Amino acid sequence: MPKFAYAAIDASGATVEGFEKADTLGDVRAALIAKNLYPVKIEEKRGSLQFELTQEKVKKKELMHFTRQLAVFVKAGIPITEALDIIGDEASDVALRRTIVAMTEDLRNGGTLSDAAKKHPEAFPTYYMGILQSAELTGKLDETLENLAGYLERELETRSKVVGALSYPMVVMVLAVVTVAVLAGYVLPQFKPLFEELDADLPLPTRMLLGVATLFSDMIYIPLTFFAAVAGVGYWLFRTDSGKAPKDKLLLKIPIIKGIIEYAVLERFCRILGAMVKAGVPLPEGLKTTTDSVDNIVFQEALLNAQEIMLEGGGFARPLADTGLFPGAAKQMFKVGEETGTLDEQLEVASIYFDRELESRIKKFTTMFEPIMIVFVGVIVGFVAMALVSAMYGVLGNTKDQI
């Protein structure tokens, strides 16, 4: 059970400090009130090992729920510190609960919500803090929080679509590799002594499979080295900063994957920039923050060049069109939005367009890839079966000849 340190005021006005064990921060608060103590500060105490293990980012789903709940409380006129106390008491995510407690303390010390959020980059993306700061200046905090929650929800849906599209072929590919490994590493070696004893003239497919079986039995270090190298390259590409640029460029060269990644990035770009413009963030600042949030190095470099041209007086629509990243329909939307002063609306329309195109491309990808993978696995299994059957026929034929 977690242990909490608290500072409270008793009935005589004296400060009382101590520790309380409870499941949640809300339970601690209730226990203190039951003792006629008014809680001033409550924070969870952790050992050094636990501290290291729990320093993690707040999940996007938890952030989305937090933003939506805060929007409801602000719209209802409840003070932000009280709203944060209520949300923090009920938060199930440890990282989010700690963030909320720290933010509440900052607000009680005279800080603003955006300033308190800036101290927790593990919970709030850069664009989130920028939009929040503008909302405080314009007085539209409840509306902006609701829009942010909607954006986070759509981002989660988009990510789920992409992950769902890529996970199926990866699972099928892994199953195909495991099937070949089991057949070549275990099943076929059981027949190898029989073939050698009968001195049968084996067909080419069987000899090929026996060669693979030899790799997995007598020379196991070769496939192990290969798989270790593949795992190392994969880790370098997807888990290190130095591998990010090669990985991003490589993915954009794969024909089908390229379309999915492009439209996912463009949908995110338009959605974030539209939300920031709508919240009153200056366009140059909004474009910079949005560019930083794009997670593909190829797009980042192109957008940075467009940003420099924009700051030099090149406008908004033309520099983005010159990047070659946006389709014709989006270029026209940007141009209309810039000329009519409705850029936030046009960006929202563009994000909806990209979202629909992304969904269409994902469906096309899964529809096309499923039969390809089925045929691929079928060819592998059929090849193994043919090699074994033809080998048995060869053995029987050789036996008949000897008789």
BELZIKA-V589435 format. One record per run of one state. SS is the DSSP state (a for helix, b for strand, c for the rest). FROM is the first residue (numbers start at 0). LEN is the number of residues. Records with the same first field share a line. If there is no record, write none. Layout:
SS = FROM-LEN, FROM-LEN
This chain:
c = 0-2, 9-5, 21-3, 34-3, 45-2, 53-6, 75-4, 90-3, 108-4, 118-7, 138-2, 198-5, 217-2, 239-4, 251-3, 278-4, 293-3, 314-2, 322-5, 340-2, 402-1
b = 2-7, 14-7, 37-8
a = 24-10, 47-6, 59-16, 79-11, 93-15, 112-6, 125-13, 140-58, 203-14, 219-20, 243-8, 254-24, 282-11, 296-18, 316-6, 327-13, 342-60
